Amino acid sequence: MKTKVLFLSIALFSWIGLSTYYYVCKIKKLCPHEKTEIAHSNKKEIQIIPEEIKLTHKKEAVNETDSGANIDSTKIKNENLKVEINKVKKILQTGYSVYNFPNGKTSIKTFKPEFHEFVKQLISFKEKTGITKIFITGYTDNTGNDKINKRLGRQRAEFVKKTLQAKGLKNIEYVVASKGADSPIASNNSDSGKLKNRRVLITIQ
């Protein structure tokens, strides 16, 4: 009798436990395990990108932008340099004249501002192009004889040469010459014309 009662009690408690589990977990879905499964099933996959990778991509994007800007600025710089070189080259091929030599004098006390600017351009031109030779030729008006004028013209050319050297145009061959009163660019019948003819011409070949 006692065994039968014990067996019935165990069966009753088992039935109650299973019924409770089924009601709570299967019908109400309140069991922690079920919640976890539901949560996992409904959870959306989120891709997390490490901060280091984000920063790397950001730097690469910035570098690409900077690279483009550098290319553009380099291109503009090269074009401007080409224009500057061609400008100075054209002046030198035609010849840059140094004027205002007083009558019978071999030097000038004060150069015009544009001469100083030209010297800067000439030095830059030499550095950029690598020219190795420059020609400096002195001229006079028709006052005096040919021998005196040739000597005077050369002395004026030497003066300009020394001025260029003092201003930094070095490591280049200076070819100094004089044509005296030959090849005037103005009439020697007036003082203004004679002043223009008393000059030194700087050229390249």
C-alpha positions as CSV (number, residue, x, y, z in Angstrom):
1,M,0.0,0.0,0.0
2,K,2.7,2.4,1.0
3,T,4.6,1.6,-2.3
4,K,1.6,2.3,-4.4
5,V,1.0,5.7,-2.6
6,L,4.6,6.6,-3.1
7,F,4.5,5.7,-6.8
8,L,1.3,7.8,-7.3
9,S,2.9,10.8,-5.5
10,I,6.0,10.7,-7.7
11,A,3.8,10.4,-10.8
12,L,1.6,13.3,-9.7
13,F,4.6,15.6,-8.9
14,S,6.2,14.7,-12.3
15,W,3.0,15.5,-14.1
16,I,2.7,18.8,-12.3
17,G,6.3,19.7,-13.1
18,L,6.0,18.8,-16.8
19,S,2.7,20.7,-17.0
20,T,4.2,23.7,-15.4
21,Y,7.2,23.6,-17.7
22,Y,5.1,23.2,-20.8
23,Y,2.8,26.1,-19.8
24,V,5.6,28.5,-18.8
25,C,8.2,27.7,-21.4
26,K,6.2,26.5,-24.4
27,I,3.0,28.5,-24.1
28,K,4.1,31.7,-22.3
29,K,7.7,31.4,-23.6
30,L,9.0,32.8,-20.3
31,C,12.0,30.5,-19.9
32,P,15.4,32.2,-20.0
33,H,16.7,29.7,-22.6
34,E,13.8,30.4,-24.9
35,K,14.4,34.2,-24.5
36,T,18.0,33.7,-25.5
37,E,17.0,31.7,-28.6
38,I,14.4,34.3,-29.6
39,A,16.9,37.1,-28.9
40,H,19.5,35.4,-31.1
41,S,17.1,34.7,-33.8
42,N,15.9,38.3,-34.0
43,K,19.3,39.8,-33.5
44,K,20.6,41.7,-36.6
45,E,24.2,41.3,-37.5
46,I,26.1,44.5,-37.0
47,Q,29.6,44.9,-38.5
48,I,31.9,46.7,-36.2
49,I,34.9,48.4,-37.8
50,P,37.9,49.0,-35.5
51,E,38.8,52.6,-35.0
52,E,42.3,52.1,-36.4
53,I,40.8,50.9,-39.7
54,K,38.5,54.0,-39.8
55,L,41.5,56.3,-39.2
56,T,43.5,54.5,-41.9
57,H,40.8,54.9,-44.5
58,K,40.4,58.5,-43.5
59,K,44.1,59.2,-43.9
60,E,44.2,57.4,-47.3
61,A,41.3,59.6,-48.5
62,V,43.1,62.7,-47.3
63,N,46.4,61.6,-48.9
64,E,44.6,61.0,-52.2
65,T,43.2,64.5,-52.0
66,D,46.5,66.0,-51.1
67,S,48.2,64.1,-53.8
68,G,45.8,65.5,-56.4
69,A,46.4,69.0,-55.0
70,N,50.2,68.5,-55.1
71,I,50.0,67.4,-58.7
72,D,47.9,70.4,-59.7
73,S,50.2,72.8,-57.8
74,T,53.3,71.2,-59.3
75,K,51.8,71.5,-62.8
76,I,51.0,75.2,-62.3
77,K,54.4,75.8,-60.8
78,N,56.1,74.1,-63.7
79,E,54.0,76.1,-66.2
80,N,54.9,79.3,-64.4
81,L,58.6,78.4,-64.4
82,K,58.5,77.6,-68.1
83,V,56.9,81.0,-68.8
84,E,59.5,82.8,-66.7
85,I,62.4,81.0,-68.4
86,N,61.1,81.7,-71.9
87,K,60.6,85.4,-70.9
88,V,64.2,85.8,-69.8
89,K,65.5,83.7,-72.7
90,K,63.8,86.0,-75.1
91,I,65.3,89.1,-73.5
92,L,68.8,87.6,-73.5
93,Q,68.5,86.5,-77.1
94,T,67.5,90.0,-78.1
95,G,69.9,91.5,-75.6
96,Y,69.5,93.4,-72.4
97,S,71.0,96.9,-72.5
98,V,72.5,98.8,-69.6
99,Y,72.3,102.5,-70.3
100,N,73.1,105.9,-68.7
101,F,76.9,105.8,-69.0
102,P,78.2,109.4,-68.7
103,N,80.2,110.7,-71.6
104,G,83.8,109.4,-71.4
105,K,83.0,107.3,-68.2
106,T,83.4,103.6,-67.7
107,S,80.9,103.1,-64.8
108,I,77.5,104.1,-63.6
109,K,76.9,105.4,-60.1
110,T,73.2,104.4,-59.8
111,F,71.5,101.6,-61.8
112,K,67.8,101.8,-62.6
113,P,65.5,99.5,-60.4
114,E,64.7,97.3,-63.4
115,F,68.4,96.4,-63.8
116,H,68.4,94.9,-60.3
117,E,65.3,92.9,-61.1
118,F,66.8,91.7,-64.3
119,V,69.9,90.5,-62.5
120,K,67.7,88.4,-60.1
121,Q,65.9,86.9,-63.1
122,L,69.3,86.2,-64.9
123,I,70.7,84.4,-61.8
124,S,67.5,82.3,-61.6
125,F,67.6,81.6,-65.3
126,K,71.2,80.4,-65.1
127,E,70.4,78.0,-62.2
128,K,67.3,76.6,-63.9
129,T,68.8,76.2,-67.4
130,G,72.5,75.5,-66.6
131,I,73.8,78.0,-69.2
132,T,77.6,78.2,-69.1
133,K,78.4,81.3,-71.1
134,I,77.2,84.9,-71.3
135,F,78.3,87.7,-73.6
136,I,78.8,91.3,-72.5
137,T,79.6,93.8,-75.2
138,G,80.3,97.5,-74.6
139,Y,79.4,100.4,-76.9
140,T,80.1,104.1,-77.2
141,D,78.8,107.1,-79.1
142,N,80.9,108.6,-81.9
143,T,82.9,111.0,-79.8
144,G,86.6,110.2,-80.0
145,N,88.5,108.0,-82.3
146,D,88.0,104.3,-82.9
147,K,90.9,103.1,-80.7
148,I,89.7,105.1,-77.7
149,N,86.1,104.1,-78.2
150,K,87.0,100.4,-78.4
151,R,88.9,100.6,-75.2
152,L,86.1,102.6,-73.5
153,G,83.5,100.1,-74.6
154,R,85.5,97.2,-73.2
155,Q,86.0,99.0,-69.9
156,R,82.2,99.5,-69.6
157,A,81.6,95.8,-70.4
158,E,84.1,94.9,-67.7
159,F,82.3,97.1,-65.2
160,V,79.0,95.4,-65.9
161,K,80.7,92.0,-65.6
162,K,82.1,92.8,-62.2
163,T,78.6,94.1,-61.1
164,L,77.0,90.9,-62.1
165,Q,79.6,88.9,-60.3
166,A,79.2,91.0,-57.2
167,K,75.4,90.3,-57.3
168,G,75.9,86.6,-57.4
169,L,76.1,85.5,-61.1
170,K,79.1,83.2,-60.7
171,N,80.4,79.9,-62.1
172,I,79.7,81.1,-65.6
173,E,82.0,82.1,-68.5
174,Y,81.9,85.8,-69.3
175,V,82.8,86.7,-72.9
176,V,83.7,90.4,-72.8
177,A,84.0,92.4,-76.0
178,S,83.7,96.0,-77.4
179,K,82.3,97.4,-80.6
180,G,83.1,101.0,-79.8
181,A,80.9,103.3,-81.8
182,D,79.8,100.6,-84.2
183,S,76.1,99.5,-84.4
184,P,74.5,102.6,-82.9
185,I,70.8,102.3,-81.9
186,A,70.1,106.0,-82.1
187,S,71.4,109.1,-83.9
188,N,74.7,110.6,-82.6
189,N,73.5,114.0,-83.7
190,S,71.7,114.6,-80.3
191,D,72.7,114.2,-76.7
192,S,69.8,111.9,-76.0
193,G,70.8,109.7,-79.0
194,K,74.5,109.6,-77.8
195,L,73.3,108.6,-74.3
196,K,71.4,105.6,-75.7
197,N,74.5,104.6,-77.7
198,R,76.7,104.6,-74.6
199,R,75.5,101.2,-73.4
200,V,76.5,97.6,-72.5
201,L,74.6,94.7,-74.1
202,I,74.1,91.4,-72.2
203,T,73.2,88.4,-74.4
204,I,73.4,84.6,-74.8
205,Q,73.8,82.5,-77.9
